Amino acid sequence: MKVYKFGGASVKDAAGVRNLRDIVLGQNDLFIIVSAMGKTTNALEGVFEAMQHGDQALAMERIDGSYAYHRAIIDELMGADITIEQVDLLFQQLRNTVRNTIYRSSDAELWYDTIVAFGELISTTIISNYLNGHGVSNRWIDMRRAFLTEQRHKDANVNLEATAVRLKREIADSPVSVFVGQGFIGGAPDGTTTTLGREGSDYSAAIVANVLDAESMSVWKDVDGILNADPKKFPDARKIERLSYMDTIEMAYSGAQIIHPKTIKPLEAKNIPLYVRPFGDKNASGSVITGDVERAYEPILIQKSQVLLNLHSRDLSFVLEEKFAKVFTTFDSHRIRINLVHNSAVNLYIAVDASWHIDDAISELRAEGFDVEKIEDVEMVTIRYYNDEYYRRYAFDERIIIRQTTPHSLRFVRTK
């Protein structure tokens, strides 16, 4: 069994879906994980925001826009006279969800997951139907039934043991050996829909690869492979041919968009190689991530937008000795991810991902006796395996607020 994952940019239009078909045509024992098409997740987040504000008319308008987008893809792939009943049913379910829900802010994550999950359900339904009609017989898998997650919304972890039983049951006794399933989504113990974190389709594919003992996993993207920097910001970015599991985890944790941070552990557990391959050239080698690579041999640059919080103890008590645990418990309870910590005796700098709940966390910390300054429009830059040239070029930027250096990494937070 091989596992292929196709992101939203890869299937944003009819040409992309046809290209997916060309890549998988003639293959057997294949599990295909697909994201929502194009910017559909963003569009559905707009539906959710309208729902939050009680603007049902705006939510319906945005759903209609998403339907028109997907309908145009179906028309080009199959013809204007073709109706995929399952797609129409999914859009009707989406409309009913918005129409019939009594929204409460305490259930925000639940309804977020419920709404945005339709993107993957719709994309895979279209692609599965198209493949079945064009030479690639396959079975559509509802990953809400196949993946059992924890009872947590918006960033759920997968119960691997229970999922193994469920997923194998879903594909058992199949007359075909090609399967199409959704990335990013799963099901909670109470039956509600969960999501695995933004860009979580990589994680979905890795779980499938682990459970089915896949020989490899491939992520098909619109790049030549893994690059040592974002080519949009660094024109001289170069491809890394081979990368270790450890370096990939460090890159993902620091904010590299190439692979979701949770992806590597399920693969490393069974030594499954991960290929990052160009969607536009199925014969290109791309890059490979394995356990038999020692380290990268050139600097890797990663930039990530952050919010920087400066906590100052009002009573001059030592932060580390007296209140460190409370600070981290507060962030964890609000599901705020901490990416960098820098402290002195009475000051604590924390760089975190943007979150709906930052202001709530700040209020709690202020009640605990901290003065808290929130600094927005900053970025965290990580240079892994920096050399003297990179240190001189980046370490003395006047915009730097915090700088940390280890033998292998230079990391700093600076204003944009």
C-alpha positions as CSV (number, residue, x, y, z in Angstrom):
1,M,0.0,0.0,0.0
2,K,1.1,3.5,-0.8
3,V,-0.4,6.7,0.5
4,Y,-0.7,9.8,-1.6
5,K,-1.8,13.2,-0.2
6,F,-3.0,16.0,-2.5
7,G,-3.4,19.5,-1.0
8,G,-6.0,22.1,-1.9
9,A,-3.7,23.9,-4.4
10,S,-3.3,20.7,-6.3
11,V,-7.0,20.2,-6.9
12,K,-8.1,23.9,-7.1
13,D,-9.6,23.4,-10.5
14,A,-10.6,20.8,-13.2
15,A,-7.0,20.8,-14.6
16,G,-5.7,19.8,-11.2
17,V,-8.2,17.0,-10.7
18,R,-7.3,15.7,-14.2
19,N,-3.6,15.8,-13.2
20,L,-4.4,13.9,-10.0
21,R,-6.0,11.2,-12.2
22,D,-3.0,11.0,-14.4
23,I,-0.7,10.5,-11.4
24,V,-2.8,7.7,-9.9
25,L,-3.9,6.0,-13.1
26,G,-2.8,2.4,-13.4
27,Q,-1.9,2.1,-9.7
28,N,-3.3,-0.4,-7.2
29,D,-3.1,-0.7,-3.4
30,L,-3.3,3.1,-3.1
31,F,-4.9,5.3,-0.4
32,I,-5.5,8.9,-1.6
33,I,-6.0,11.7,1.0
34,V,-7.4,14.9,-0.4
35,S,-7.8,18.4,1.1
36,A,-10.6,20.9,0.3
37,M,-10.3,22.4,-3.1
38,G,-8.4,25.7,-3.5
39,K,-9.4,28.2,-0.9
40,T,-12.6,26.4,0.2
41,T,-11.5,26.2,3.8
42,N,-11.2,30.0,3.9
43,A,-14.6,30.3,2.3
44,L,-16.2,28.0,4.9
45,E,-14.5,29.9,7.6
46,G,-16.3,32.9,6.2
47,V,-19.6,31.0,6.5
48,F,-18.8,30.2,10.1
49,E,-18.0,33.8,10.9
50,A,-21.3,34.9,9.5
51,M,-23.0,32.2,11.6
52,Q,-21.1,33.6,14.7
53,H,-22.6,37.0,14.0
54,G,-26.1,35.7,13.4
55,D,-26.0,36.9,9.8
56,Q,-27.8,33.9,8.2
57,A,-28.3,35.7,4.9
58,L,-24.5,36.3,4.5
59,A,-23.8,32.7,5.4
60,M,-26.1,31.5,2.7
61,E,-24.7,33.8,0.2
62,R,-21.2,32.5,0.9
63,I,-22.4,28.9,0.7
64,D,-24.0,29.7,-2.7
65,G,-20.6,31.1,-3.8
66,S,-18.9,27.9,-2.7
67,Y,-21.5,25.8,-4.5
68,A,-21.0,27.8,-7.7
69,Y,-17.2,27.2,-7.5
70,H,-17.5,23.5,-7.1
71,R,-20.3,23.3,-9.7
72,A,-18.0,24.9,-12.3
73,I,-15.4,22.3,-11.6
74,I,-17.9,19.5,-12.0
75,D,-19.2,21.1,-15.3
76,E,-15.7,21.2,-16.8
77,L,-14.8,17.7,-15.6
78,M,-18.0,15.9,-16.5
79,G,-20.4,18.2,-18.3
80,A,-23.1,20.6,-17.3
81,D,-25.8,18.0,-17.6
82,I,-24.2,15.8,-14.9
83,T,-25.4,16.0,-11.3
84,I,-23.5,14.4,-8.4
85,E,-26.3,13.8,-6.0
86,Q,-23.9,13.4,-3.0
87,V,-22.5,16.8,-3.6
88,D,-25.9,18.5,-3.7
89,L,-26.8,16.6,-0.5
90,L,-23.7,17.8,1.3
91,F,-24.4,21.4,0.4
92,Q,-28.0,20.9,1.6
93,Q,-26.7,19.6,4.9
94,L,-24.4,22.6,5.2
95,R,-27.3,25.0,4.6
96,N,-29.4,23.1,7.2
97,T,-26.6,23.3,9.7
98,V,-26.4,27.0,9.4
99,R,-30.2,27.4,9.3
100,N,-31.1,25.2,12.3
101,T,-28.2,25.9,14.7
102,I,-28.7,28.0,17.8
103,Y,-25.2,29.3,18.0
104,R,-23.5,29.7,21.4
105,S,-19.9,31.1,21.7
106,S,-19.1,28.2,24.1
107,D,-19.6,25.9,21.2
108,A,-17.4,27.9,18.8
109,E,-14.9,25.1,18.1
110,L,-17.6,22.5,17.6
111,W,-19.4,24.5,15.0
112,Y,-16.2,25.6,13.3
113,D,-15.2,21.9,12.8
114,T,-18.7,21.0,11.6
115,I,-18.8,23.8,9.0
116,V,-15.2,23.6,7.6
117,A,-15.2,19.8,7.3
118,F,-17.7,20.1,4.4
119,G,-14.8,21.3,2.2
120,E,-13.0,17.9,2.4
121,L,-16.2,15.9,2.1
122,I,-17.2,17.8,-1.0
123,S,-13.8,17.6,-2.7
124,T,-13.3,13.9,-2.2
125,T,-16.9,13.2,-3.4
126,I,-16.2,15.0,-6.6
127,I,-12.8,13.4,-7.1
128,S,-14.0,9.9,-6.3
129,N,-16.9,10.2,-8.7
130,Y,-14.6,11.6,-11.4
131,L,-12.0,8.8,-11.0
132,N,-14.7,6.1,-11.1
133,G,-15.9,7.4,-14.4
134,H,-12.4,7.8,-15.9
135,G,-10.5,4.6,-15.4
136,V,-9.7,4.6,-11.7
137,S,-12.1,2.4,-9.7
138,N,-12.1,3.4,-6.1
139,R,-14.0,3.4,-2.8
140,W,-14.9,6.7,-1.1
141,I,-14.1,6.5,2.7
142,D,-15.7,8.8,5.3
143,M,-12.8,9.6,7.6
144,R,-15.2,10.7,10.3
145,R,-16.0,7.0,10.7
146,A,-12.5,5.8,10.1
147,F,-10.6,8.2,12.5
148,L,-11.5,8.2,16.2
149,T,-10.1,11.4,17.8
150,E,-10.1,12.7,21.3
151,Q,-13.1,14.8,22.4
152,R,-11.5,18.0,21.3
153,H,-12.3,20.4,18.5
154,K,-10.2,22.4,16.1
155,D,-6.9,20.6,16.9
156,A,-7.7,17.0,17.8
157,N,-5.3,14.1,18.2
158,V,-6.1,10.7,16.7
159,N,-6.6,7.6,18.9
160,L,-4.3,5.4,16.8
161,E,-5.3,2.0,18.4
162,A,-9.0,2.6,17.9
163,T,-8.5,4.1,14.5
164,A,-6.6,1.1,13.3
165,V,-9.7,-1.1,14.0
166,R,-12.0,1.4,12.3
167,L,-10.0,2.1,9.2
168,K,-9.3,-1.5,8.5
169,R,-13.0,-2.2,8.8
170,E,-13.8,0.5,6.4
171,I,-11.6,-0.9,3.6
172,A,-12.2,-4.6,4.3
173,D,-13.7,-6.8,1.6
174,S,-13.4,-4.0,-1.0
175,P,-13.6,-5.1,-4.6
176,V,-11.1,-2.3,-5.4
177,S,-7.8,-1.5,-4.0
178,V,-7.8,2.3,-4.5
179,F,-9.4,4.4,-1.7
180,V,-10.2,8.1,-1.5
181,G,-10.5,9.8,1.9
182,Q,-10.6,13.2,3.4
183,G,-7.6,14.8,5.1
184,F,-8.0,17.1,8.2
185,I,-11.2,15.5,9.7
186,G,-12.2,12.8,12.1
187,G,-14.9,11.9,14.5
188,A,-15.1,12.4,18.3
189,P,-16.3,9.8,20.8
190,D,-19.7,11.6,21.0
191,G,-20.1,11.4,17.2
192,T,-19.4,15.0,16.4
193,T,-17.0,16.0,13.6
194,T,-13.5,17.1,14.6
195,T,-10.6,18.6,12.7
196,L,-6.9,17.9,13.2
197,G,-5.5,21.4,13.0
198,R,-5.1,23.7,10.0
199,E,-3.2,21.9,7.3
200,G,-3.8,18.6,9.1
201,S,-4.2,16.6,5.9
202,D,-0.6,15.6,6.2
203,Y,-1.2,14.2,9.6
204,S,-4.3,12.3,8.2
205,A,-2.1,10.7,5.5
206,A,0.6,9.7,8.0
207,I,-2.0,8.0,10.3
208,V,-3.3,6.0,7.3
209,A,0.3,5.1,6.3
210,N,1.0,3.9,9.9
211,V,-2.2,1.8,10.3
212,L,-1.9,0.2,6.8
213,D,1.9,-0.4,7.1
214,A,2.4,1.6,3.9
215,E,5.6,1.2,1.9
216,S,5.8,5.0,1.5
217,M,3.8,8.2,1.8
218,S,4.0,11.0,-0.9
219,V,2.8,14.6,-0.5
220,W,2.2,16.2,-3.9
221,K,2.8,20.0,-3.8
222,D,3.4,22.9,-6.2
223,V,7.1,23.0,-5.3
224,D,10.1,20.9,-6.5
225,G,10.5,19.4,-3.1
226,I,11.6,20.6,0.3
227,L,13.4,23.9,0.1
228,N,15.7,25.5,2.6
229,A,13.7,28.7,2.6
230,D,10.5,30.2,1.3
231,P,11.3,31.0,-2.4
232,K,8.8,34.0,-2.3
233,K,11.0,35.7,0.4
234,F,14.4,34.2,-0.5
235,P,14.9,33.9,-4.3
236,D,18.1,31.8,-3.9
237,A,16.3,29.0,-2.0
238,R,17.6,25.6,-2.8
239,K,16.0,22.1,-2.7
240,I,17.1,19.7,0.0
241,E,17.3,16.2,-1.5
242,R,17.2,14.2,1.8
243,L,16.1,15.2,5.3
244,S,15.9,13.4,8.6
245,Y,12.8,12.9,10.6
246,M,14.3,15.0,13.4
247,D,15.2,18.0,11.2
248,T,11.7,17.8,9.6
249,I,10.1,18.0,13.1
250,E,12.2,20.9,14.0
251,M,11.3,22.7,10.8
252,A,7.6,22.1,11.2
253,Y,7.6,23.2,14.8
254,S,9.4,26.4,13.9
255,G,6.7,27.2,11.3
256,A,7.8,25.6,8.0
257,Q,4.7,25.1,5.9
258,I,6.0,22.1,4.0
259,I,4.8,19.4,6.5
260,H,2.3,19.5,9.3
261,P,4.1,19.1,12.7
262,K,2.2,16.0,13.8
263,T,3.0,14.1,10.6
264,I,6.4,12.6,11.4
265,K,5.8,10.6,14.5
266,P,3.4,8.0,12.9
267,L,5.9,7.6,10.0
268,E,9.0,7.4,12.1
269,A,7.4,4.7,14.3
270,K,7.4,2.3,11.3
271,N,10.3,3.8,9.4
272,I,8.0,4.8,6.5
273,P,9.7,7.2,4.0
274,L,7.9,10.5,3.2
275,Y,8.4,11.9,-0.3
276,V,7.6,15.5,-1.1
277,R,7.0,15.6,-4.9
278,P,6.1,18.2,-7.5
279,F,2.5,17.9,-8.6
280,G,3.4,19.1,-12.1
281,D,5.9,16.4,-12.8
282,K,5.0,12.9,-11.5
283,N,8.4,11.5,-12.6
284,A,10.5,14.1,-10.6
285,S,12.3,12.7,-7.6
286,G,11.4,15.6,-5.2
287,S,12.7,15.3,-1.7
288,V,12.6,12.3,0.8
289,I,12.4,12.3,4.6
290,T,13.8,9.1,6.2
291,G,15.4,7.9,9.4
292,D,18.8,7.2,7.8
293,V,19.8,10.8,7.2
294,E,22.1,12.4,9.8
295,R,21.3,16.1,9.3
296,A,20.9,18.8,6.7
297,Y,24.1,20.3,5.4
298,E,23.0,23.8,4.6
299,P,21.2,26.5,6.6
300,I,17.4,26.2,6.7
301,L,15.4,29.5,7.1
302,I,11.9,29.6,8.5
303,Q,9.6,32.6,9.2
304,K,6.4,32.5,11.2
305,S,4.0,35.3,12.2
306,Q,3.5,35.5,15.9
307,V,2.1,37.4,18.8
308,L,4.6,38.3,21.5
309,L,3.5,38.7,25.1
310,N,5.7,40.3,27.7
311,L,4.7,39.3,31.2
312,H,6.0,41.3,34.1
313,S,5.4,40.4,37.8
314,R,3.9,43.4,39.6
315,D,5.2,42.4,43.0
316,L,8.7,41.6,41.7
317,S,8.4,38.0,42.7
318,F,10.5,35.6,40.7
319,V,8.5,34.4,37.7
320,L,10.3,31.0,37.4
321,E,10.1,30.1,41.0
322,E,6.6,31.1,41.9
323,K,4.3,31.5,38.8
324,F,5.8,29.7,35.8
325,A,3.4,26.7,36.1
326,K,0.4,29.0,36.3
327,V,1.4,30.8,33.1
328,F,1.7,27.6,31.1
329,T,-1.4,26.1,32.5
330,T,-3.3,29.2,31.4
331,F,-2.1,29.0,27.8
332,D,-2.8,25.3,27.7
333,S,-6.3,25.7,28.9
334,H,-7.0,28.2,26.1
335,R,-5.3,26.0,23.5
336,I,-2.7,28.6,22.7
337,R,0.5,27.2,21.3
338,I,3.8,28.5,22.7
339,N,6.7,28.7,20.3
340,L,9.4,30.6,22.1
341,V,10.1,31.4,25.8
342,H,12.6,34.0,27.1
343,N,12.8,35.0,30.7
344,S,14.6,37.1,33.3
345,A,14.0,37.2,37.0
346,V,10.7,39.1,36.7
347,N,10.0,39.3,33.0
348,L,8.7,36.5,30.7
349,Y,8.5,36.9,27.0
350,I,6.3,34.3,25.2
351,A,5.8,34.1,21.4
352,V,2.5,32.4,20.6
353,D,0.4,31.6,17.5
354,A,-2.5,33.9,16.9
355,S,-5.7,32.6,18.6
356,W,-9.2,33.6,19.3
357,H,-8.5,33.2,23.0
358,I,-5.4,35.3,23.6
359,D,-7.3,38.2,25.2
360,D,-9.0,35.7,27.6
361,A,-5.7,34.3,28.6
362,I,-4.3,37.8,29.1
363,S,-7.2,38.7,31.4
364,E,-6.6,35.6,33.5
365,L,-2.9,36.4,33.8
366,R,-3.6,39.9,34.8
367,A,-5.9,38.6,37.6
368,E,-2.9,36.5,38.8
369,G,-0.8,39.6,39.3
370,F,1.0,40.1,35.9
371,D,1.2,43.1,33.8
372,V,0.9,41.8,30.2
373,E,1.9,43.7,27.1
374,K,0.7,42.3,23.8
375,I,2.9,43.0,20.8
376,E,1.4,42.1,17.4
377,D,2.9,42.3,13.9
378,V,6.0,40.3,14.8
379,E,7.6,37.3,13.3
380,M,9.8,34.5,14.6
381,V,12.7,33.6,12.4
382,T,14.6,30.3,12.9
383,I,17.8,29.5,11.1
384,R,18.7,25.9,11.6
385,Y,22.4,25.0,11.0
386,Y,23.4,28.6,10.6
387,N,26.9,29.5,9.6
388,D,29.1,32.6,10.1
389,E,27.7,34.3,7.0
390,Y,24.1,33.8,8.1
391,Y,24.8,34.9,11.6
392,R,26.4,38.1,10.5
393,R,23.6,38.7,8.0
394,Y,20.6,38.2,10.4
395,A,21.7,38.3,14.1
396,F,22.1,42.0,14.4
397,D,18.9,43.2,12.8
398,E,17.8,46.4,14.7
399,R,14.2,45.0,14.7
400,I,15.1,42.1,16.9
401,I,13.3,42.0,20.3
402,I,14.5,38.6,21.5
403,R,17.4,36.5,20.2
404,Q,18.4,32.9,21.2
405,T,21.4,31.0,19.9
406,T,22.3,27.3,20.3
407,P,25.1,25.4,18.5
408,H,22.6,24.4,15.8
409,S,20.0,27.1,15.7
410,L,19.6,30.9,15.7
411,R,16.1,32.0,16.6
412,F,14.8,35.5,17.1
413,V,11.6,37.5,17.3
414,R,11.5,40.8,15.4
415,T,9.0,43.4,14.3
416,K,7.9,43.0,10.7
